[in-house]
Amino acid sequence: MNYTNYEVPYTRIIEHKHFEGVDTNSTWITREYPTQYIPDVTDPYYPVNDKENNEMFSKYKEEAEQVKECVLFGGRLGEYKYYDMHQVIESALNFIKKEINGH
């Protein structure tokens, strides 16, 4: 659930059991709180697709190729893309289907 009201201190609540597809009597939630990005002080939460970062990502991607038999990279950080939640879930499901099928 996304919250856009100024009075609400968080921007999103995620109830994880809805993503897992598990029948359970318990649940847990995560609240996401916004924070201001300050260059050289805080870490950005989402990829900043500028020239410097894209070059760095290319180097990481080359190194990742060397360990791809042992490590799987995916999601927002693994693909260095911003995804809305429904897109990251779709990406994760497609990623696993691809791995299960051996491609």
C-alpha positions, -999 to +999 in steps of 0.1 A: +000+000+000+014+034-010+009+065+011+012+099-004-003+120+024+021+146+039+009+136+074+019+100+070+056+096+077+062+065+055+056+061+018+048+024+016+038-006+038+045-040+024+027-070+039+050-098+028+026-128+031+007-115+000+039-118-021+049-153-008+016-170-016+018-189+018-013-197+038-004-184+073-021-171+104+007-146+110+022-118+090+049-092+091+051-058+074+078-034+063+074+004+063+095+024+039+104+059+050+117+085+026+150+102+032+167+130+013+196+120-009+227+142-001+256+136-025+288+123-008+269+119+025+241+094+020+237+064-002+211+066-030+183+040-026+178+037-063+202+036-092+214+069-105+220+062-142+247+087-150+278+081-170+300+073-140+276+049-124+268+031-157+306+026-163+309+012-128+280-011-134+295-024-166+327-033-147+306-051-120+287-069-147+319-082-163+331-094-129+298-111-123+301-131-155+331-148-139+311-161-110+277-167-127+278-204-119+279-197-082+260-165-077+227-151-092+223-114-096+188-099-100+164-073-089+169-036-087+206-038-077+215-068-099+200-053-130+208-017-120+173-005-128+145+012-109+115-011-107+081-004-092+072-033-068+050-051-093+078-049-119+104-063-095+081-092-086+075-099-122+113-097-129+120-121-100+095-146-112+108-145-147+143-148-135+135-179-114+116-195-143+146-190-165+169-205-139+146-235-134+145-241-172+183-240-174+186-211-197 
